[in-house]
Amino acid sequence: MGPHGRAVLRGLLLVSILAAPACGDVNAGDDPFAGMVLYEDPAGAFSLRLLEPPWLPPLSLDGETAFVVPPSDIAITTDPSVILSEALYSLQVQTEPGASAALAAAFATALPPASMMQQQSAQTASGLASFEVAWQESPTQFRRDVFLAASPTQAFHLLFTAGRPIGDDPMITQMIASFRVGT
C-alpha cells in the first residue's frame, strides 16, 4: 500500500473511531483511572478502563472480546488473526471454567521454563485477586496472561500481547487494576 492509501486508511480509521458510540465517560474527578474511558461489556459480564485512542473499540470474536492498538501502517483486512498479529498491543478477554489461582498455576506450569519471565498476584481496585504470568512466546511476541475470578468456578482470562516485554507495563497494569466483574 502506498503513502496515499495509508493516509486514506488512517483517515477512515479516525472517522470510524470518532463516529463510534461512546463506551463510557472519561472521568477526571476522584476516579483512580482519570482520563481512561470506561468500557462496559454489552452483556454486563465485565467492565474495564482503557485509553481510547490508542486502543480501538472492541471486536467481538467467537466468545471473546478483543481490543487492539493498531500500528501506524495498518493493513486493510477484516481477518481478526491478522489484526491481532499486527497490533502494537492487543487484549483478548474470555471466560474459562475453574478457579483463577488454579488456572494461573496450571498455565504457568505448562510453559517452557526458558519462556518464563515473572509470576505475580495482585488485587484490582474492585478487590478482585489477579494472578498473572508474563512471558515471552517467541522472539517478537510477549504475553501477559491474567486470571481473575468471575465466580468460584469461573474466571476471566485477559490475554495481553505486544512486540516488547509487558510484564511491568504501567498502561496494562492500570487496565488490569480497573477490571470489574459485572457492570
Phi, psi and omega in degrees: 000134181278175181301323180294318179297319178295320179296318178297316180297316178300319178297315178296320178297316179297316178299318181294324178293315182291330182274345182295143177296145182295137178275346181169183182264158173263115186254115179254015179281235184269012179288135178292352181244045182304137178086355180260144180276137177275121173257127177244124178303132181303330179276355179081013183286326183201168171215156175203165179249143179208161175277122183229106354287168017276342179290133178274158173305152190290157171256144175258119185235104169035064177088005177221161178250134182234137176240147179219154166250107185283155174286165180291337180252044184303140177275151177278115180199156173248005180283112182301325180294324177289316179301313180293321182288332181268351184294145174293320174223150170218157175221126174243129181245126177214165176256151178222145177287136177129169177279141187299317181295317180294320178297316179297317180297315179296320179298311182296321180296327182282347182281147173297136183305325181292338182275344186289132177250309180196154173232142178204161172235152182206188179226138178282170179298334180271001177096003178287137173282133177243139178239120189239147173228117176253130185205169180253114182282324180207176180302335182241011183228120178246145182231154171222106180262127183237133179242124181233138182289124172268327176199178179298338183241009182219141179228152170270136175247114176259116181251106177263140174226153177198168179271012178214163180302134183231015180299331179235025180294119184296327179296315180292320178301319177295320179297318178295314181299330183275352186294133176229142173277134184075163180238000000 
